[in-house]
Each structure stands twice: as C-alpha cells, then as structure tokens.
Amino acid sequence: NPACGGLITRSQLLSCRSGKLTPSQVAKNIIAMLEDCDKSTPPLRAIVQWDQEQIMQMAEASTARYRNKRTLSYLDGIPVCLKEEFKVVPYHHRVGTVYLGTEPETEDAAVAKKLREAGAIIIGVSNMHELGTGTTGCNPNRYHKIPRNPYKPNHFPGGSSSGSAAAVAAGLCPVAVGTDGGGSVRIPASFCGVVGLKGTFGRISCHGCLPLSYSTVSVGPICTSVADAAIVYSILAEPDPLYPYGLKQPKATLCDMCAPDLKGLKLGVDWTFFKACDAEVLSICEKAVEHLQSLGASVVEVSLPEMEEVRVAHVICILSEMRDFLQPDFNKHFQEMNLDTRANLALASQFTALDYITANRQRTRSMRFLREIFTTVNCILTPAVPSTAPRIYESDLLTGSSNFSLTARSMRFMQLGNFTGIPGLVVPVGYSTDGLPISFQVMAKWWDEAVLLRIGLKLEQFRYQTKKPSVYYDILA
C-alpha cells in the first residue's frame, strides 16, 4: 500500500499520471547519468551493462500506458536494475566473471520477466563480486572493475550484490534485485545506506539465476525505502512452477504493515550476540531498539544457541555447494578467475562429504531452535553488520581483496538467515562519525516478511536524517 509513504512513488507516480513527468524523460536522464558514471573519477561501476535503445523502448511503452491510463502496476515506469547473476535479455550473463556469458542472453530470469510484466524499466545489469564469493564487491577483472560506495568512493559498497546497492544509493534507480547466500543483499544494502530484504528461502523464484548454492540463496530487493521494498516484494513473491523450493509457500501479504504502532509485538534480542560489533554501531542500534519499545513493542531476551556452529556449518554448506556446481569452471577456467575466488574454491575443495552431512544436521538443529524461539517472539533483532564499509586500497584495484577475517565478520549477523532460510530486512538507522551508513536488521519466522516490513517502517522514523551520498544523481531533475 503506497499510502504507507514512500515509493519511488508519490512524486514520480503522481507526476507521471498528471503528464508533468514521463518515464521517457526519466529514462533520458538516466542514460546521461550512466554515461557520466563511466567517465567520473573514479568510475562508480554500479551498472556494468546497459543499452540505450533497450531503456528507451521500455520507457516509451510505459509513457504510452500512462497517457492511456492503462498502467500495469505501481512499478510501471520505475527504473530498476538486476544483479548480473540473473539472466536479462539482451545482456551477457557473466556472473562477475570474464569467461561466462560469451553470447547475449535470449531468455529472462523469472524475476526479470516479472519486472517487465509489471512495466518496470530495466536500466541494465549491475556489478557483483565474482561468482558471489565475497562480501566487499571487489572485482578487478576487465569487464567489472571496482564498484564504489556512493557515500565514500574510497570504500567498498559490500557484496556480492555490490552494484545493485551502489546504483540505488547513488540515485540511478530506486529499485534493484540481488541474491543473498551469505548476506549478499543485506551487506551491500547496509554499507550503502539503503533498504535490503532477503526473502524466506524459496519465496522469490531463483529460476534463471546461476544456481551457485541451492540451499542458502534467496532473492530480494534493494530499495530506497521500506515501502518500495514492500511493493517489489509483493510483485515478485509467489510460487514459480520452474522453481520447486517455493511451490508450497503461503500467500505473500503485507498484513498490518501500516499499523500506527507496534503494540503486541515481541522482539527477541540475544544481547551477547547483539553486542559483538563496533562501539559506534552498537550505540546507534541500541537506541533503535529503545525506539521500537517506545512504539509499544516489548523486548524479550532470548538465547540463540550454537551460533559458532551455525557460522562454520553455513560456510561448509555454501562453499561445498558452490564448489560442486563450479567443478568444471574450476578445472577449465582457474587462471581466468580472480585470486580470491580461486582461494575460496580451493578452500571449499578441502571439505568432505562427512563435513557437509554434519553441517546439514546442524541446520536441522538450528531450525528446531528457531521454531521454539518464534513461539515466544515475533522477531529477532541484531545490528546488520558489525562495522561500516571497509576502505579500498591501491593493491585491491590490481589484484583484488582477500581478507577472510573481514568476510567472516561482515557475515556475522547474516548467516543465521541464510542457513535456516528465515527472512531478514536491513534498514539504515544512522551514520558513523566518518559519515558511513550504519544499519539494523530484523529477522522473522519463515514466510512472515510482513512483520519485518511493519517494523522496518518504524525504524525509518528513528533515522532522524538521511544524508545524501557524495556521489548522487537526481533522475527526476
């Protein structure tokens, strides 16, 4: 319900309906800005493939629909981009590599198809960490280069959906779609100060997305606001006959999303787990919890058991599945991969079948623990990431970045959601003294994205100001 406030909407939709602004005019602005992005110093490298003719064709069709009062959805005429992990006609499905996608794609992924049917304008495909193997977004190969954080271009945007978050934060589009196997939607959204939603495992179809890890990856939107995320979620979330994991899901709703307060909600916090972050992050996130309490929610102390086991088991599962799927690539294209990709896949080759079976037994245990926890609370609260976006060093531009401790730390609050399949939402709640975004995470039981969005709207009220990034484009100007 756009009445909740937000969308890309309000100004843009009303202007389009009145004829004061058309999708075609917005598209022309975006094309000029995409050209500027490539020429800037340093280049933003958020969108790595785009086509002027494609953009204008979709924009002109949308403009005609507005003129005839036959719009397709709230996304009609709205600029969006998709992570390069998705198949999007007519772009190359490179997945962050130099060796995949040698020919232009001829078939859309399920989410690309849905966005087209909703009338959205796909402005291109966005940069990503090679094969989704990292949390910085650092990808020095010739097709991608290093995407920049719009708040501070000498810092990483996060990964692996790096370009998606950078594009939204920089104003190139209010909506992007990414994948999240170990925080790959939520980490870059957090580092770039935008909203990121990881749906329940299976909620949004992964068909047409390279199946790097079949048991941990979920699809989700990265948006300028919680209301935007709700609209995109409501359009993308439904069973897909071509994606069996989500066939028996309950109907997606936005039930009580716009409730005036949070009365009746119980929010679970494991304070020991919650506090394992930088002091600046902790200070703001603790105040965010108090804000939610002031709106009528009660905070309940919970214990998240075996989190170290969860951390290790998630790594074993995601890397084992990626290593299995990428076995031919590892043998044939090893020399064409970035150094950190090689290191991660080499590490993955050391895991045994026994390791994988044991990790999945841990998954069963952890899901059982969560079922019990969710009988007493509606949500689990954590900071989104323990620290702000890491700095880019000169060597990263040449050889890439491989920092296992940074990767592990940035995934700290993310892995539980990927390992057990529960949904998670990250919302920016403040800034560090250096001006980098700090974000907050809410997780809920399987299929209950609606409660996340309800709480997310209230978290946006807590953020008393939204600072404009140093790299920002006004596509409505």
C-alpha positions in Angstrom: 0.0 0.0 0.0 1.9 3.1 -1.2 -0.2 5.1 1.3 2.4 3.9 3.8 4.5 6.7 2.3 7.4 6.1 0.1 7.5 4.8 -3.3 9.6 5.9 -5.9 6.0 6.8 -6.0 4.5 9.7 -4.6 6.4 12.4 -6.6 7.2 10.2 -9.6 3.9 8.4 -10.0 1.8 11.4 -9.4 3.9 13.4 -11.9 3.6 10.6 -14.5 -0.2 10.4 -14.0 -0.6 14.1 -14.4 1.7 14.1 -17.5 4.2 16.6 -15.9 6.9 13.9 -16.0 7.1 10.9 -18.3 9.1 7.7 -18.0 10.7 8.7 -21.3 12.1 11.9 -19.8 13.4 10.0 -16.7 15.0 7.4 -19.0 16.8 10.1 -20.9 18.1 11.5 -17.6 19.3 8.0 -16.6 21.1 7.4 -19.9 23.0 10.7 -19.5 23.9 9.8 -15.9 25.1 6.3 -16.8 27.4 7.9 -19.3 28.6 10.3 -16.6 29.2 7.4 -14.2 31.6 5.7 -16.6 33.6 8.9 -17.1 33.8 10.0 -13.4 37.0 9.7 -11.4 36.9 7.1 -10.0 34.1 5.4 -12.1 31.1 4.3 -10.0 31.0 0.9 -11.8 27.5 0.2 -10.4 25.8 -0.7 -13.7 28.2 -2.8 -15.9 25.9 -3.5 -18.9 23.3 -1.2 -20.3 21.7 -0.4 -23.6 20.2 3.0 -24.6 17.8 1.5 -27.1 16.5 -1.1 -24.7 16.0 1.5 -21.9 14.1 4.0 -24.2 12.0 1.2 -25.7 10.6 0.2 -22.3 10.3 3.9 -21.2 8.3 4.9 -24.3 5.9 1.9 -23.8 5.4 2.9 -20.2 4.8 6.6 -21.2 2.1 5.4 -23.6 0.4 3.4 -20.9 0.3 6.4 -18.6 -1.1 8.5 -21.4 -3.8 6.0 -21.9 -4.4 5.4 -18.2 -3.5 1.7 -18.5 -0.6 1.3 -16.2 0.4 -2.3 -15.3 1.4 -1.9 -11.6 3.0 0.5 -9.1 6.3 -0.4 -10.8 5.2 0.8 -14.2 7.8 3.3 -15.5 10.1 2.8 -12.4 13.8 2.3 -13.2 15.3 -1.0 -11.9 18.5 -2.9 -12.3 19.3 -6.6 -11.7 22.4 -8.2 -10.4 24.5 -9.8 -13.2 23.7 -13.2 -11.6 20.3 -13.1 -13.3 19.7 -13.7 -17.0 18.4 -10.5 -18.5 17.8 -10.1 -22.3 19.9 -9.0 -24.2 22.8 -8.7 -21.8 25.7 -11.2 -21.1 25.1 -13.5 -18.2 28.7 -13.1 -16.9 28.0 -13.5 -13.1 31.0 -11.3 -12.4 33.4 -13.4 -14.5 35.3 -12.8 -17.8 34.5 -16.3 -19.1 30.8 -16.9 -18.6 28.0 -15.3 -20.8 30.0 -15.2 -24.0 26.8 -14.6 -26.0 23.9 -12.2 -25.3 21.1 -13.8 -23.2 18.0 -14.8 -25.0 15.8 -15.7 -22.1 14.9 -13.7 -18.9 15.2 -15.0 -15.4 11.9 -15.3 -13.6 12.3 -12.0 -11.7 13.3 -10.1 -14.8 10.2 -11.4 -16.6 8.0 -10.3 -13.7 9.5 -6.9 -13.6 8.9 -6.5 -17.4 5.3 -7.6 -16.9 4.9 -5.0 -14.2 6.1 -2.3 -16.6 9.4 -1.6 -14.9 12.2 -0.1 -16.9 15.3 -2.3 -16.7 18.2 0.1 -17.0 20.8 -2.7 -17.1 22.6 -5.3 -15.1 24.7 -4.4 -12.0 28.2 -5.3 -10.9 28.9 -8.1 -8.5 31.7 -9.9 -6.6 32.9 -12.6 -9.0 30.6 -15.7 -8.7 29.3 -14.2 -5.4 32.3 -15.4 -3.5 32.9 -12.2 -1.3 31.4 -9.5 0.8 33.3 -6.5 -0.5 32.3 -6.4 -4.1 35.9 -6.1 -5.2 36.2 -7.4 -8.7 39.2 -6.1 -10.6 38.6 -8.0 -13.9 38.4 -6.2 -17.2 34.5 -6.3 -17.5 33.7 -5.2 -14.0 36.4 -3.2 -12.1 35.8 -2.0 -8.5 32.4 -0.7 -7.7 32.4 2.3 -5.3 30.4 3.2 -2.3 28.4 6.3 -3.1 28.9 7.7 0.4 32.7 7.4 0.2 34.1 6.3 -3.1 37.4 5.1 -1.5 35.3 2.5 0.4 33.7 -0.7 -0.9 29.9 -1.0 -1.4 29.8 -4.5 0.0 29.0 -7.7 -1.8 28.2 -9.7 -3.5 25.2 -7.6 -4.9 27.6 -4.6 -4.9 26.5 -2.7 -8.0 22.8 -3.2 -7.1 23.2 -1.4 -3.7 25.6 1.3 -5.2 23.1 2.0 -8.0 20.2 2.5 -5.6 22.3 4.6 -3.1 23.6 6.8 -5.9 20.1 7.5 -7.2 20.4 5.8 -10.6 17.3 3.7 -9.8 15.1 3.3 -6.7 14.9 -0.5 -7.0 17.5 -3.2 -7.6 17.2 -7.0 -7.3 20.0 -9.2 -5.8 20.7 -12.6 -4.4 21.7 -13.4 -0.8 23.5 -16.6 0.1 25.6 -15.2 2.9 24.3 -11.6 3.3 24.8 -10.7 -0.4 21.7 -8.4 -0.4 21.8 -7.2 3.2 25.6 -6.5 3.5 25.8 -4.1 0.5 22.5 -2.5 1.3 23.9 -1.9 4.8 27.2 -0.5 3.7 25.5 1.8 1.2 22.7 3.0 3.5 19.7 1.6 1.7 17.0 -1.0 2.5 17.6 -4.7 1.7 15.2 -7.6 2.0 16.2 -11.2 1.9 13.0 -13.2 1.5 12.3 -16.6 3.0 14.2 -19.3 1.2 12.0 -20.1 -1.9 9.8 -17.1 -1.5 11.0 -15.4 -4.7 12.0 -17.6 -7.7 15.7 -18.1 -8.4 14.9 -19.6 -11.9 17.3 -18.1 -14.4 19.8 -17.2 -11.7 23.1 -19.1 -11.7 22.5 -21.8 -9.1 25.7 -21.3 -7.1 24.3 -22.5 -3.8 20.9 -24.2 -3.9 20.3 -24.4 -0.1 21.3 -21.0 1.1 20.4 -18.4 -1.6 17.3 -16.2 -1.5 16.3 -13.4 -3.8 15.4 -10.0 -2.6 15.0 -6.3 -3.4 17.4 -3.4 -2.6 15.4 -0.2 -2.4 15.4 3.4 -1.3 12.7 2.8 1.3 10.8 0.1 3.1 7.6 1.0 1.2 9.5 0.4 -2.1 10.8 -2.9 -0.8 7.2 -3.9 0.2 5.9 -3.1 -3.3 8.7 -5.0 -5.1 8.3 -7.9 -2.7 4.5 -8.1 -3.3 5.1 -8.3 -7.0 7.9 -10.8 -7.1 6.9 -13.2 -4.2 4.8 -16.1 -5.4 5.2 -19.8 -6.4 7.0 -20.5 -9.7 6.5 -23.9 -11.3 10.1 -23.7 -12.6 11.5 -23.2 -9.0 10.3 -26.1 -6.8 11.6 -24.8 -3.5 8.8 -22.3 -3.1 5.9 -24.1 -4.6 4.0 -24.7 -1.3 4.6 -21.2 0.2 1.7 -19.4 1.8 0.3 -16.3 0.0 2.5 -13.2 0.4 0.7 -10.5 2.3 1.5 -7.0 3.7 -0.8 -7.6 6.7 -0.7 -4.8 9.3 2.3 -3.2 7.6 0.8 0.3 8.1 -0.3 -0.2 11.7 0.2 3.0 13.7 2.3 1.4 16.4 4.0 -1.9 17.4 1.7 -2.9 20.2 1.5 -6.6 20.8 4.8 -7.4 19.1 7.5 -9.2 21.0 11.1 -8.5 19.8 13.8 -11.0 20.7 17.3 -9.9 21.4 20.3 -12.1 22.3 22.4 -9.3 23.9 25.7 -11.2 23.9 25.3 -11.8 20.1 23.9 -8.3 19.5 26.9 -6.6 21.2 29.6 -8.2 19.1 30.1 -5.1 16.9 31.9 -1.8 16.8 31.0 0.7 19.6 29.6 3.2 17.2 27.4 0.6 15.6 26.2 -0.7 19.0 25.4 2.7 20.3 23.0 3.5 17.4 21.5 0.1 17.3 20.7 0.0 21.0 18.9 3.3 20.6 16.9 1.8 17.7 15.8 -1.0 20.0 14.6 1.7 22.5 12.7 3.4 19.7 10.8 0.2 18.8 10.0 -0.2 22.5 8.6 3.3 22.7 6.1 2.4 19.9 4.6 -0.4 22.1 6.8 -3.4 21.3 8.2 -5.4 24.1 11.8 -6.6 24.0 12.4 -10.2 25.2 15.8 -11.5 26.0 16.4 -14.7 24.0 19.3 -17.1 23.6 20.5 -18.0 20.1 22.2 -21.4 20.7 25.3 -22.7 18.9 26.0 -19.6 16.8 29.6 -20.6 16.3 28.5 -24.0 15.0 26.0 -22.1 12.7 28.8 -20.0 11.4 31.0 -22.9 10.5 28.2 -25.0 9.1 26.9 -22.2 6.9 30.4 -21.8 5.4 30.7 -25.5 4.8 27.3 -25.7 3.1 27.6 -22.6 0.8 31.2 -23.3 -0.3 30.6 -27.0 -0.8 27.6 -26.4 -3.0 29.4 -23.7 -4.9 32.5 -25.9 -5.4 30.3 -28.7 -6.6 28.5 -26.6 -9.1 31.7 -24.8 -10.3 33.8 -28.0 -10.6 34.0 -27.6 -14.5 34.8 -23.9 -14.1 37.5 -24.6 -11.5 39.2 -27.1 -13.8 38.8 -25.2 -17.1 38.8 -21.5 -16.1 41.0 -21.5 -13.0 43.5 -19.0 -14.5 40.7 -16.6 -15.5 39.3 -16.3 -12.0 40.2 -13.6 -9.6 42.7 -14.6 -6.9 40.2 -14.5 -4.0 37.7 -16.7 -6.0 40.5 -19.3 -6.5 41.3 -19.2 -2.8 37.7 -19.7 -1.7 37.1 -22.6 -4.1 40.4 -24.2 -3.2 39.4 -24.0 0.5 36.0 -25.5 -0.4 37.7 -28.5 -2.0 39.0 -29.4 1.4 35.6 -30.1 2.8 34.4 -33.7 2.9 31.1 -35.4 2.4 31.1 -36.0 6.2 31.6 -32.3 6.8 28.6 -31.5 4.6 26.4 -34.1 6.3 27.4 -32.8 9.7 26.7 -29.2 8.7 23.2 -30.2 7.5 22.5 -31.9 10.8 23.4 -28.6 12.4 20.9 -26.9 10.1 18.1 -29.2 11.4 19.1 -28.4 15.0 19.2 -24.7 14.3 15.8 -24.7 12.6 14.3 -26.5 15.6 15.8 -23.9 18.0 14.3 -21.1 15.9 10.9 -22.7 15.8 10.9 -22.7 19.6 12.2 -19.1 19.8 9.5 -17.9 17.4 6.8 -19.3 19.7 7.8 -16.6 22.2 8.8 -13.7 20.0 7.7 -12.3 16.6 11.2 -11.2 15.5 14.9 -11.3 16.3 16.8 -8.0 16.3 20.5 -7.5 15.5 22.8 -4.9 14.0 23.1 -5.5 10.3 26.9 -5.6 10.0 29.4 -5.2 12.9 31.3 -2.3 11.2 31.0 0.2 8.4 32.1 -0.2 4.8 35.8 -1.2 4.5 38.4 1.0 2.8 39.7 0.3 -0.8 43.5 0.1 -1.0 45.5 0.6 -4.2 46.5 -3.1 -4.3 42.8 -4.0 -4.4 42.5 -2.3 -7.8 45.1 -4.6 -9.3 44.9 -8.0 -7.6 41.6 -7.9 -5.7 41.0 -8.2 -2.0 41.1 -11.4 0.1 40.5 -10.9 3.8 38.9 -14.0 5.4 38.5 -12.3 8.8 36.7 -9.3 7.2 34.5 -11.6 5.3 33.6 -13.7 8.4 33.0 -10.6 10.4 30.7 -8.9 7.9 28.6 -12.1 7.7 28.3 -12.4 11.4 24.6 -11.4 11.7 23.7 -12.6 8.2 24.5 -16.4 8.3 21.6 -17.5 10.5 19.1 -16.3 8.0 20.8 -18.0 5.0 21.5 -21.2 6.9 17.9 -21.7 8.2 16.0 -19.9 5.4 14.3 -17.2 7.6 13.7 -13.8 6.1 15.7 -10.7 7.1 15.4 -7.0 6.5 18.1 -4.3 6.9 17.2 -0.7 7.3 19.7 2.3 7.7 19.4 3.8 11.1 22.3 6.3 11.3 25.9 7.2 10.3 29.4 6.8 11.8 31.5 9.9 12.6 33.1 9.3 9.2 29.8 9.6 7.5 29.3 6.0 6.6 25.9 4.3 7.0 25.0 2.1 9.9 22.1 -0.3 9.6 19.8 -2.5 11.7 18.5 -6.0 11.0 15.2 -7.6 11.8 14.6 -11.4 11.2 11.3 -13.2 11.4 9.9 -16.7 11.1 9.6 -18.4 7.7 7.1 -16.6 5.4 6.5 -13.7 7.8 8.1 -10.9 5.7 5.0 -8.7 6.6 6.1 -8.2 10.2 9.6 -7.2 9.0 8.2 -4.6 6.8 5.9 -3.3 9.6 8.9 -2.9 11.9 11.1 -1.5 9.1 8.7 1.4 8.5 9.1 2.3 12.2 12.9 2.0 12.0 12.8 4.6 9.2 11.2 7.0 11.6 14.1 6.5 14.1 16.6 7.8 11.5 16.2 11.5 12.1 18.1 12.4 8.9 19.1 10.9 5.6 22.4 12.2 4.4 22.9 12.5 0.7 25.8 10.4 -0.6 28.8 12.2 -2.1 28.0 10.5 -5.4 24.3 11.1 -6.2 22.3 11.5 -9.3 18.8 13.1 -9.3 17.0 11.2 -12.1 13.9 13.4 -11.7 15.7 16.7 -12.2 
